[in-house]
Amino acid sequence: MYQFLKNCVFLFFASVPVFSQSGTAGREQGFITNEPFWRQALGGSVLSLPHSQAQSAVVALDGGNIKAFSTDGKPLWNYSARGRISPFVTRSREGTSYFSRTNGIFIAVNRAGRELWRRNLDSPLCEGVITGWDSRLFVPTEKKISCYTASGNLLWSRTFDSPFSLAPKLDNSGGIIFTLENNEVCCIDPFGNTYKRALSKKPVVLLSIDQQQILALYSDGNMEIIGTFEDWFISVQSRAPSTPLPRLPSGPLAAASRGNNVAAVLNDGRIVMASLDEKKILWSGDSHIRELIKNGGRPEPGAEMIFDERGIYVMSKNGAAGFSHNGRRLWFTFLQNAAAIPAFGNDGVLYSGGKDWILYAYKIEDRILPEKFGIYGPLPGGSYGTGGPQSIYMPEFPFFEYEIKNKLEQIGSAIKAGTVGENELEWTTFLMMTSDSQAPIQYRVSALQMLGQIGSHETIPWLANIFRKEIEPSVKTAAVAAIGAIGVDPDGAAINLFLNTVVQVGGTRNAQVLNAIASATGALCRFSGPPLSETGVRILTLLSADSLPPIVSRQAKKELASLR
């Protein structure tokens, strides 16, 4: 893991001056010119900020290409969408890139540059895709949010009366929050339950703060806690008056929160820290935007902020600045001709692409953000509760065959129509209970297949346990196939289970089960790439032996060939 962090890179426009905290007066004393680790010609202008994940970085170009580079600057792959793409690319923690063509074709490309799947949306992405805690995807198009599994199955969609005014972002509960042009604030939980509240004026920033509350920031500097979506059922008349909050000195360009502290960069380039608990401004400082204005420059519109354990960071097309939690300015930089707002990495690295079609890498900080890592990278922020039966629904489990049959048909139809939505937890519970019951084999198999189609990787431990304890080959096979259909194995638990099954003395020799293991192993490796492929190749090599049934060895050889 140390080597992974050590090798991380950042991408930065060439010949960037880096100034010390002393500000304008201290520029000559603190002037530093860094040489890039590497530089690469891109062959096109950068559309959106680069993304670093899975020990590599990807960048979207205006010619319709997604290019990836290793941490030392080596070109890894170049994917062509064969058409123009929208200026939004998101990379999940397992290294999959999600983007769309301008004709609405939504594409997933794995960390090795291989297309995994594509879906036809009603229109192209209007903002970046948001990845949920279990790798589900919240996909924004004009006046619409759709939720897909990591393997591309539609779970639900919601349409609105107005376009987005603030882009969707993940909130503290694992759902998304955003605002519409009609001044409505919207919360959507992971299962599509939607809550709206109309405001008298339009926020310019929306934040998720402690206790899953929402904070709105307005262009006049005012801030307002608008509660949680449960509060919105209470009428305005019966709700207690809101507690006054500190007013920002100017309207915010961007903001970020940590707990109940809010950092905002303002229109005049100042950065301020406000405490919602103490109801006051704690400190203010000058960002690179402020320095530019003081020297007669004209800032580019837009900014992004990060507020984490290291400090507070402001990024814009004009440059970037870093501050400590107590307001000490650590550094600031200027950019010229940046094609997009740069991104600051967790390893102290700034990512940027210039209009000169060249990608650069510069080190800004030595500090590294402490994170909990799994096999893919940073662990998710929480759980959606899909990893086991929910007790609230268990008493309703039907025991008559005709009830099970009817319920399975209902769930199957909803999965096919992409309308699982708010029924996901209830139906997941039913499918788990059915798969682990004394129901007829065909119903248990159907239940496992549907769990794979609903596609939450939180379900994998349950499926793995079914595989371990089950004797019936068709049920074991269905459990393996469901894992392969989900496609994501973030802890490597499933791939290691498959390996142990293949190599252990007295392990299953059933051709049906081994064939399913070969198929699922190939699916997991194609999705994840290097984290699982070493173990996966070993499994497939063992299963390709001529001593095994022909159906097994043929499938294993086919899967091996697909990984080359």
C-alpha positions as CSV (number, residue, x, y, z in Angstrom):
1,M,0.0,0.0,0.0
2,Y,2.9,2.4,0.7
3,Q,4.3,1.7,-2.7
4,F,0.8,2.5,-4.2
5,L,0.7,5.9,-2.4
6,K,4.3,6.6,-3.2
7,N,3.8,6.0,-6.9
8,C,0.6,8.2,-7.2
9,V,1.1,11.1,-9.5
10,F,-0.5,14.4,-10.3
11,L,-1.1,16.2,-13.5
12,F,-0.4,19.9,-13.7
13,F,0.1,22.6,-16.3
14,A,3.8,23.3,-17.1
15,S,6.0,25.9,-15.4
16,V,3.6,26.6,-12.5
17,P,4.8,28.9,-9.8
18,V,4.2,27.7,-6.3
19,F,4.2,30.4,-3.6
20,S,4.6,30.2,0.2
21,Q,2.0,31.2,2.7
22,S,3.5,34.6,3.1
23,G,1.3,36.0,0.3
24,T,2.0,38.6,-2.3
25,A,4.8,40.3,-0.3
26,G,6.6,37.0,0.1
27,R,6.4,35.6,-3.4
28,E,10.1,36.3,-4.3
29,Q,11.2,34.7,-1.0
30,G,8.9,31.7,-1.3
31,F,9.0,31.2,-5.1
32,I,9.4,27.5,-6.1
33,T,9.4,26.1,-9.6
34,N,8.8,22.4,-9.7
35,E,9.8,20.2,-12.6
36,P,7.2,17.7,-13.7
37,F,7.6,14.1,-12.9
38,W,6.5,13.5,-16.5
39,R,4.6,15.0,-19.3
40,Q,2.5,13.4,-22.0
41,A,1.0,14.8,-25.2
42,L,-2.8,14.1,-25.2
43,G,-3.8,14.7,-28.8
44,G,-6.8,16.7,-27.7
45,S,-8.1,19.2,-25.2
46,V,-9.1,18.0,-21.7
47,L,-12.9,18.0,-21.2
48,S,-13.1,17.5,-17.5
49,L,-10.8,17.2,-14.5
50,P,-8.6,14.0,-14.5
51,H,-9.4,11.1,-12.1
52,S,-6.8,9.1,-10.3
53,Q,-7.7,5.7,-9.0
54,A,-6.5,2.1,-9.2
55,Q,-2.8,3.2,-9.4
56,S,-3.4,5.1,-12.6
57,A,-5.1,8.3,-13.9
58,V,-7.6,8.8,-16.7
59,V,-8.6,11.9,-18.6
60,A,-11.4,12.6,-21.1
61,L,-10.6,14.4,-24.3
62,D,-12.7,16.5,-26.7
63,G,-12.0,14.0,-29.5
64,G,-14.0,11.3,-27.8
65,N,-11.1,9.5,-26.2
66,I,-10.5,8.4,-22.6
67,K,-6.7,8.0,-22.0
68,A,-5.1,6.3,-19.0
69,F,-1.6,6.7,-17.6
70,S,0.4,4.9,-15.0
71,T,1.7,6.6,-11.9
72,D,5.1,7.1,-13.7
73,G,3.5,8.6,-16.7
74,K,3.5,5.6,-19.0
75,P,0.5,5.4,-21.4
76,L,-1.7,2.5,-20.4
77,W,-4.6,2.5,-22.8
78,N,-6.6,4.7,-25.1
79,Y,-10.3,4.0,-25.4
80,S,-12.2,5.6,-28.3
81,A,-15.9,6.2,-27.9
82,R,-16.2,6.5,-31.7
83,G,-18.1,9.8,-31.3
84,R,-18.1,12.9,-29.2
85,I,-18.5,12.5,-25.5
86,S,-20.1,14.7,-22.8
87,P,-17.6,16.6,-20.6
88,F,-18.2,14.3,-17.6
89,V,-16.2,11.2,-16.6
90,T,-16.4,9.5,-13.3
91,R,-14.1,6.7,-12.1
92,S,-15.3,4.4,-9.4
93,R,-13.1,3.1,-6.6
94,E,-12.6,-0.2,-8.5
95,G,-11.2,1.8,-11.4
96,T,-14.1,1.6,-13.8
97,S,-14.7,4.8,-15.9
98,Y,-18.3,5.9,-16.6
99,F,-19.1,8.5,-19.3
100,S,-21.5,9.0,-22.2
101,R,-21.4,10.0,-25.8
102,T,-23.4,13.1,-26.8
103,N,-26.0,10.9,-28.4
104,G,-26.9,9.4,-25.0
105,I,-24.9,6.1,-25.2
106,F,-23.7,5.4,-21.6
107,I,-20.4,3.5,-21.4
108,A,-18.5,1.6,-18.7
109,V,-14.8,0.9,-19.4
110,N,-12.7,-1.2,-17.0
111,R,-9.3,-0.2,-15.5
112,A,-7.6,-2.0,-18.4
113,G,-9.4,0.1,-21.1
114,R,-11.9,-2.6,-22.1
115,E,-15.5,-1.8,-22.6
116,L,-17.7,-3.7,-20.1
117,W,-21.1,-2.6,-21.2
118,R,-23.1,0.2,-22.7
119,R,-26.7,1.4,-22.3
120,N,-28.8,3.8,-24.3
121,L,-30.0,6.8,-22.1
122,D,-32.7,9.2,-23.1
123,S,-30.1,12.0,-23.4
124,P,-26.4,12.4,-22.6
125,L,-25.0,13.0,-19.1
126,C,-25.7,16.6,-17.9
127,E,-23.5,16.1,-14.8
128,G,-21.0,13.5,-13.6
129,V,-22.1,10.1,-12.5
130,I,-22.2,9.6,-8.7
131,T,-21.0,6.2,-7.4
132,G,-22.8,4.8,-4.3
133,W,-21.5,2.9,-1.4
134,D,-22.2,-0.5,-3.0
135,S,-20.9,0.6,-6.5
136,R,-24.4,1.5,-7.7
137,L,-24.5,4.4,-10.1
138,F,-26.7,7.6,-9.9
139,V,-26.8,8.8,-13.5
140,P,-28.0,12.4,-14.2
141,T,-29.5,13.3,-17.6
142,E,-31.7,16.3,-18.4
143,K,-34.5,16.4,-15.8
144,K,-33.8,12.8,-14.8
145,I,-31.9,10.6,-12.4
146,S,-31.4,6.9,-13.1
147,C,-29.9,4.3,-10.8
148,Y,-27.9,1.4,-12.4
149,T,-26.0,-1.5,-10.8
150,A,-22.3,-1.7,-11.5
151,S,-23.0,-4.3,-14.1
152,G,-25.4,-2.0,-15.9
153,N,-28.9,-3.1,-14.8
154,L,-31.4,-0.4,-14.3
155,L,-32.9,-0.3,-10.8
156,W,-35.1,2.9,-10.9
157,S,-35.4,6.3,-12.6
158,R,-37.0,9.5,-11.5
159,T,-38.1,12.4,-13.8
160,F,-38.4,16.1,-12.7
161,D,-40.2,19.2,-13.9
162,S,-37.1,21.3,-14.2
163,P,-33.4,20.8,-15.1
164,F,-30.7,20.7,-12.4
165,S,-29.4,24.0,-11.0
166,L,-26.9,22.3,-8.7
167,A,-25.3,19.0,-9.7
168,P,-26.2,15.9,-7.7
169,K,-23.7,14.9,-5.0
170,L,-23.5,12.0,-2.5
171,D,-24.9,12.9,0.9
172,N,-24.0,11.5,4.4
173,S,-26.6,8.7,4.1
174,G,-25.4,7.4,0.8
175,G,-28.2,9.0,-1.3
176,I,-28.0,12.1,-3.4
177,I,-29.0,15.8,-3.0
178,F,-29.4,18.5,-5.6
179,T,-31.5,21.5,-6.6
180,L,-33.7,22.2,-9.6
181,E,-34.1,25.4,-11.6
182,N,-37.6,25.8,-10.0
183,N,-35.9,26.3,-6.6
184,E,-36.8,22.8,-5.3
185,V,-34.3,21.0,-3.1
186,C,-34.4,17.2,-3.8
187,C,-33.1,14.2,-1.8
188,I,-33.2,10.8,-3.3
189,D,-32.2,7.8,-1.1
190,P,-30.4,4.8,-2.6
191,F,-33.7,3.1,-3.4
192,G,-35.3,5.9,-5.3
193,N,-37.5,7.4,-2.5
194,T,-37.7,11.0,-3.4
195,Y,-38.2,14.0,-1.1
196,K,-38.7,17.6,-2.3
197,R,-38.8,21.0,-0.7
198,A,-39.5,24.3,-2.4
199,L,-37.3,27.2,-1.3
200,S,-38.1,30.9,-1.7
201,K,-34.8,31.5,-3.4
202,K,-32.2,29.4,-5.3
203,P,-29.1,28.1,-3.4
204,V,-25.7,28.4,-5.0
205,V,-24.2,25.6,-2.9
206,L,-25.9,22.6,-1.2
207,L,-24.0,20.7,1.5
208,S,-24.8,17.5,3.6
209,I,-23.7,18.2,7.2
210,D,-24.0,16.4,10.5
211,Q,-27.1,14.4,11.5
212,Q,-27.9,14.0,7.8
213,Q,-29.1,17.6,7.6
214,I,-28.9,19.8,4.5
215,L,-27.3,23.3,4.4
216,A,-28.2,25.8,1.7
217,L,-25.8,28.6,0.9
218,Y,-27.2,31.6,-1.0
219,S,-25.7,34.3,-3.3
220,D,-26.2,37.0,-0.7
221,G,-24.0,35.1,1.9
222,N,-26.9,33.8,4.0
223,M,-26.9,30.2,5.1
224,E,-29.9,28.1,6.1
225,I,-30.3,24.6,7.6
226,I,-33.2,23.1,5.8
227,G,-33.3,20.0,7.9
228,T,-33.5,16.4,6.8
229,F,-36.1,15.0,4.4
230,E,-38.0,13.6,7.4
231,D,-38.5,17.2,8.6
232,W,-40.0,18.2,5.3
233,F,-43.2,16.4,6.2
234,I,-43.7,18.9,9.0
235,S,-45.6,22.0,7.8
236,V,-43.9,25.4,7.8
237,Q,-46.4,26.6,10.4
238,S,-45.7,23.9,12.9
239,R,-41.9,23.9,12.5
240,A,-39.9,25.8,15.1
241,P,-38.1,28.9,13.9
242,S,-34.7,28.2,12.5
243,T,-31.6,29.2,14.5
244,P,-29.8,32.2,12.9
245,L,-26.5,31.2,11.3
246,P,-23.5,33.3,10.6
247,R,-23.6,35.3,7.3
248,L,-20.8,34.9,4.8
249,P,-19.1,38.2,3.9
250,S,-19.9,37.6,0.2
251,G,-21.6,35.0,-2.0
252,P,-19.8,31.7,-2.3
253,L,-18.3,30.2,-5.4
254,A,-18.0,26.8,-3.8
255,A,-18.0,25.2,-0.3
256,A,-17.2,22.0,1.6
257,S,-18.1,20.8,5.0
258,R,-16.6,18.6,7.7
259,G,-18.9,17.9,10.6
260,N,-20.6,21.2,11.4
261,N,-17.8,23.4,10.1
262,V,-18.2,24.9,6.6
263,A,-15.3,26.2,4.4
264,A,-16.3,28.5,1.5
265,V,-14.4,30.3,-1.2
266,L,-16.2,33.6,-2.0
267,N,-16.8,35.6,-5.1
268,D,-14.0,38.0,-4.1
269,G,-11.5,35.2,-3.7
270,R,-11.4,35.0,0.1
271,I,-11.8,31.7,1.9
272,V,-13.7,31.6,5.2
273,M,-14.3,29.0,7.8
274,A,-17.7,29.1,9.6
275,S,-18.8,27.1,12.6
276,L,-22.5,26.2,12.6
277,D,-22.2,25.2,16.3
278,E,-20.6,28.4,17.4
279,K,-22.6,30.4,14.9
280,K,-19.7,32.6,13.8
281,I,-16.9,33.0,11.2
282,L,-13.8,31.4,12.6
283,W,-11.2,32.9,10.2
284,S,-10.7,34.1,6.7
285,G,-7.8,34.1,4.2
286,D,-6.8,34.9,0.7
287,S,-6.9,32.1,-1.9
288,H,-5.1,32.2,-5.3
289,I,-8.3,33.8,-6.7
290,R,-7.9,36.7,-4.3
291,E,-4.3,37.1,-5.2
292,L,-5.2,37.2,-8.9
293,I,-7.8,39.9,-8.3
294,K,-5.4,42.0,-6.3
295,N,-3.0,41.9,-9.2
296,G,-5.6,43.0,-11.7
297,G,-6.4,39.6,-13.1
298,R,-9.8,38.3,-14.1
299,P,-10.7,34.9,-12.5
300,E,-12.3,32.2,-14.6
301,P,-15.8,31.2,-13.4
302,G,-16.3,28.1,-11.1
303,A,-14.3,26.5,-8.3
304,E,-14.1,23.2,-6.4
305,M,-13.2,22.6,-2.8
306,I,-11.9,19.8,-0.6
307,F,-12.2,19.7,3.2
308,D,-10.5,16.7,4.8
309,E,-8.2,15.7,7.6
310,R,-5.2,17.4,6.0
311,G,-6.8,20.8,5.5
312,I,-8.9,22.9,3.0
313,Y,-8.1,23.1,-0.7
314,V,-9.5,25.5,-3.4
315,M,-9.2,24.7,-7.1
316,S,-10.2,26.8,-10.1
317,K,-8.9,27.1,-13.7
318,N,-6.6,29.9,-12.4
319,G,-4.8,27.7,-9.9
320,A,-5.2,26.2,-6.5
321,A,-4.5,27.0,-2.8
322,G,-4.2,25.0,0.4
323,F,-5.0,26.0,4.0
324,S,-4.6,24.4,7.4
325,H,-7.7,23.9,9.6
326,N,-6.8,27.0,11.6
327,G,-6.6,29.2,8.6
328,R,-2.9,29.3,7.8
329,R,-2.3,29.4,4.1
330,L,0.1,26.6,3.2
331,W,0.6,27.3,-0.5
332,F,-1.0,28.7,-3.6
333,T,-0.3,28.3,-7.3
334,F,-1.4,30.0,-10.5
335,L,-2.4,28.2,-13.7
336,Q,-2.6,29.6,-17.2
337,N,-4.6,28.2,-20.1
338,A,-6.0,25.3,-18.0
339,A,-8.8,23.5,-20.0
340,A,-10.6,22.4,-16.8
341,I,-10.6,22.9,-13.1
342,P,-7.7,20.8,-11.6
343,A,-8.2,18.1,-9.1
344,F,-6.2,17.7,-5.9
345,G,-5.4,14.1,-5.0
346,N,-5.4,12.3,-1.6
347,D,-1.6,12.0,-1.9
348,G,-0.9,15.7,-2.2
349,V,-1.0,15.8,-6.0
350,L,-2.7,18.3,-8.2
351,Y,-4.3,17.1,-11.5
352,S,-4.7,19.4,-14.5
353,G,-4.7,19.4,-18.3
354,G,-3.9,22.4,-20.4
355,K,-5.3,23.8,-23.6
356,D,-1.9,23.0,-25.1
357,W,-3.0,19.3,-25.2
358,I,-0.3,18.2,-22.8
359,L,-0.6,16.5,-19.4
360,Y,1.9,17.4,-16.6
361,A,2.6,16.0,-13.1
362,Y,3.8,18.1,-10.2
363,K,4.1,17.3,-6.5
364,I,2.5,19.9,-4.2
365,E,2.4,18.3,-0.7
366,D,4.1,15.4,1.0
367,R,1.1,14.8,3.4
368,I,-1.1,11.9,2.5
369,L,-4.8,11.6,3.5
370,P,-5.2,8.7,6.0
371,E,-7.8,6.3,4.6
372,K,-9.1,2.8,5.2
373,F,-8.2,0.7,2.2
374,G,-9.6,-2.5,0.8
375,I,-8.4,-4.5,-2.2
376,Y,-9.7,-1.9,-4.7
377,G,-8.8,1.3,-2.7
378,P,-10.7,3.5,-0.2
379,L,-13.5,1.7,1.5
380,P,-17.1,2.9,1.0
381,G,-18.5,5.4,3.5
382,G,-21.3,3.0,4.7
383,S,-23.7,0.3,4.0
384,Y,-27.2,0.2,2.4
385,G,-28.3,-2.8,4.4
386,T,-28.6,-5.2,1.4
387,G,-26.1,-7.7,2.8
388,G,-28.7,-9.7,4.8
389,P,-32.4,-10.1,5.3
390,Q,-34.1,-7.1,7.0
391,S,-36.0,-8.2,10.1
392,I,-38.8,-5.8,9.4
393,Y,-39.8,-7.8,6.3
394,M,-39.0,-11.4,7.6
395,P,-42.4,-12.0,9.2
396,E,-44.0,-11.5,5.8
397,F,-42.1,-14.3,4.2
398,P,-44.6,-16.6,2.5
399,F,-44.4,-20.3,2.9
400,F,-46.9,-21.5,0.3
401,E,-45.5,-22.4,-3.1
402,Y,-48.0,-20.4,-5.0
403,E,-47.1,-17.3,-2.9
404,I,-43.4,-17.8,-3.6
405,K,-44.1,-18.3,-7.3
406,N,-46.3,-15.2,-7.6
407,K,-43.8,-13.0,-5.7
408,L,-40.9,-14.2,-7.8
409,E,-42.8,-13.4,-11.0
410,Q,-43.6,-9.9,-9.6
411,I,-39.9,-9.2,-8.8
412,G,-38.7,-10.6,-12.1
413,S,-41.0,-8.4,-14.0
414,A,-39.9,-5.3,-12.0
415,I,-36.2,-6.2,-12.6
416,K,-36.8,-6.5,-16.3
417,A,-38.6,-3.2,-16.4
418,G,-36.0,-1.4,-14.3
419,T,-38.5,-0.5,-11.5
420,V,-37.1,-2.2,-8.4
421,G,-36.8,1.1,-6.7
422,E,-38.1,1.5,-3.1
423,N,-38.9,-2.3,-3.0
424,E,-35.3,-3.3,-3.1
425,L,-34.8,-4.0,0.6
426,E,-38.0,-5.9,1.0
427,W,-37.4,-7.9,-2.2
428,T,-33.8,-8.6,-1.4
429,T,-35.0,-10.0,2.0
430,F,-37.6,-12.2,0.2
431,L,-35.0,-13.5,-2.3
432,M,-32.5,-14.3,0.4
433,M,-35.1,-16.1,2.5
434,T,-36.3,-18.1,-0.5
435,S,-32.8,-19.0,-1.6
436,D,-32.0,-20.3,1.9
437,S,-35.3,-22.1,2.4
438,Q,-36.9,-25.5,1.8
439,A,-38.7,-24.1,-1.2
440,P,-38.6,-26.1,-4.5
441,I,-35.1,-26.0,-6.2
442,Q,-36.3,-24.0,-9.2
443,Y,-37.6,-21.2,-6.9
444,R,-34.3,-21.1,-5.0
445,V,-32.4,-20.9,-8.2
446,S,-34.6,-18.1,-9.5
447,A,-34.2,-16.2,-6.3
448,L,-30.4,-16.4,-6.6
449,Q,-30.5,-15.3,-10.2
450,M,-32.5,-12.2,-9.2
451,L,-30.1,-11.3,-6.4
452,G,-27.4,-11.2,-9.0
453,Q,-29.5,-8.9,-11.2
454,I,-30.2,-6.5,-8.4
455,G,-26.5,-6.4,-8.1
456,S,-25.4,-5.0,-4.8
457,H,-21.9,-6.2,-3.8
458,E,-23.0,-6.1,-0.2
459,T,-24.9,-9.4,-1.1
460,I,-21.8,-11.3,-2.0
461,P,-21.0,-12.6,1.6
462,W,-24.6,-14.0,1.7
463,L,-24.1,-15.7,-1.7
464,A,-20.8,-17.1,-0.7
465,N,-22.3,-18.6,2.4
466,I,-25.0,-20.2,0.4
467,F,-22.4,-21.7,-1.9
468,R,-20.3,-23.1,1.1
469,K,-23.1,-24.8,2.9
470,E,-25.3,-25.9,0.0
471,I,-25.2,-29.5,-1.3
472,E,-27.5,-29.3,-4.3
473,P,-25.3,-28.5,-7.4
474,S,-27.9,-26.4,-9.2
475,V,-28.2,-24.1,-6.1
476,K,-24.4,-23.8,-5.7
477,T,-24.2,-23.0,-9.4
478,A,-26.8,-20.3,-9.1
479,A,-25.0,-18.7,-6.2
480,V,-21.8,-18.6,-8.2
481,A,-23.5,-17.2,-11.2
482,A,-25.1,-14.5,-9.1
483,I,-21.7,-13.4,-7.9
484,G,-20.4,-13.2,-11.5
485,A,-23.5,-11.2,-12.5
486,I,-22.8,-8.6,-9.8
487,G,-19.3,-8.3,-11.2
488,V,-17.7,-6.5,-8.3
489,D,-15.8,-8.3,-5.5
490,P,-14.3,-5.5,-3.5
491,D,-12.9,-7.6,-0.7
492,G,-11.7,-10.5,-2.9
493,A,-13.8,-12.8,-0.8
494,A,-15.6,-14.5,-3.7
495,I,-12.5,-15.0,-5.8
496,N,-10.6,-16.6,-2.9
497,L,-13.6,-18.8,-2.2
498,F,-13.5,-20.0,-5.8
499,L,-9.7,-20.7,-5.5
500,N,-10.1,-22.7,-2.3
501,T,-12.9,-24.7,-3.9
502,V,-10.8,-25.6,-6.9
503,V,-7.5,-26.5,-5.1
504,Q,-8.8,-28.1,-1.9
505,V,-8.6,-31.9,-1.5
506,G,-12.1,-33.3,-1.8
507,G,-13.5,-30.1,-3.3
508,T,-16.4,-30.2,-5.6
509,R,-15.8,-32.1,-8.9
510,N,-19.3,-31.3,-10.3
511,A,-18.9,-30.1,-13.8
512,Q,-21.9,-27.7,-13.6
513,V,-20.4,-26.0,-10.5
514,L,-16.9,-25.8,-11.9
515,N,-18.2,-24.4,-15.2
516,A,-20.0,-21.7,-13.2
517,I,-16.8,-20.9,-11.2
518,A,-14.9,-20.5,-14.5
519,S,-17.5,-18.1,-15.9
520,A,-17.9,-16.1,-12.7
521,T,-14.1,-15.8,-12.3
522,G,-13.8,-14.4,-15.8
523,A,-16.5,-11.9,-15.2
524,L,-14.9,-10.7,-11.9
525,C,-11.5,-10.4,-13.5
526,R,-12.8,-8.5,-16.5
527,F,-14.5,-6.0,-14.3
528,S,-11.7,-5.5,-11.7
529,G,-8.5,-6.2,-13.6
530,P,-5.2,-6.5,-11.6
531,P,-6.6,-6.8,-8.0
532,L,-8.2,-10.1,-8.8
533,S,-6.7,-11.2,-12.1
534,E,-3.6,-12.9,-10.5
535,T,-5.8,-15.2,-8.4
536,G,-8.4,-15.5,-11.3
537,V,-5.8,-16.6,-13.8
538,R,-4.6,-19.3,-11.4
539,I,-8.2,-20.5,-11.0
540,L,-8.8,-20.6,-14.7
541,T,-5.4,-22.3,-15.4
542,L,-6.3,-25.1,-13.0
543,L,-9.8,-25.4,-14.5
544,S,-8.4,-25.6,-18.1
545,A,-6.6,-28.9,-17.4
546,D,-7.5,-31.6,-19.9
547,S,-8.2,-34.0,-17.0
548,L,-11.3,-32.0,-16.1
549,P,-14.6,-32.4,-18.0
550,P,-14.5,-30.9,-21.5
551,I,-17.2,-28.4,-20.7
552,V,-15.2,-27.0,-17.8
553,S,-11.8,-26.9,-19.5
554,R,-13.3,-25.2,-22.6
555,Q,-15.0,-22.5,-20.6
556,A,-11.9,-21.9,-18.5
557,K,-9.7,-21.5,-21.7
558,K,-12.3,-19.2,-23.2
559,E,-12.3,-17.0,-20.1
560,L,-8.4,-17.0,-20.0
561,A,-8.4,-15.8,-23.6
562,S,-10.8,-13.0,-22.8
563,L,-8.4,-11.6,-20.2
564,R,-5.5,-11.3,-22.6
